[in-house]
Amino acid sequence: MGWIIIVVGTLLLTFDAMRSGPARAAVIVVTSSIALFIYSLIPYTYFLDTFVTTSTSLVSAAIFGGLFIFIFLLMHRIVFNLGSTSDGLVMSFIAGVCGMIAVTITWLHVPALMMLWNPGSEINLLFGLPYALGWFIGIYIVLAFLRS
């Protein structure tokens, strides 16, 4: 089931990149890593530390979702002109794959999201903590050269 969700997400991001360019996929990649970093800092925040540590997994997932959407909107405004036109099927597919890999890695590293849905052992092994940095660096390199 996990692979089906990843393939459907990749296809959705690919169709979006074909329609409007790779900007949203690139923003999802950047937003995923920033949201993951900021979410990991929330328990150390002065006002939010007790609220986040005592909340249920559904509330924690909602906090992460709100943070992700907020950062996505900000980053989309920042890099709006990155890709306003489509570059064809292959470039759109590459952007879709990069975006879905970033979403999968982010999902696996937020415990509240893992409580909602656990994608499976193969996906955990492939996109888990030992390989997350390598995946993100690879995604950034691919997206950097996608528009050149």
PyMOL commands that set and color helices and strands:
alter all, ss='L'
color gray80, all
select helices_A, chain A and resi 2-20+23-44+49-54+57-78+89-108+111-116+121-127+129-146
alter helices_A, ss='H'
color red, helices_A
deselect
rebuild
show_as cartoon
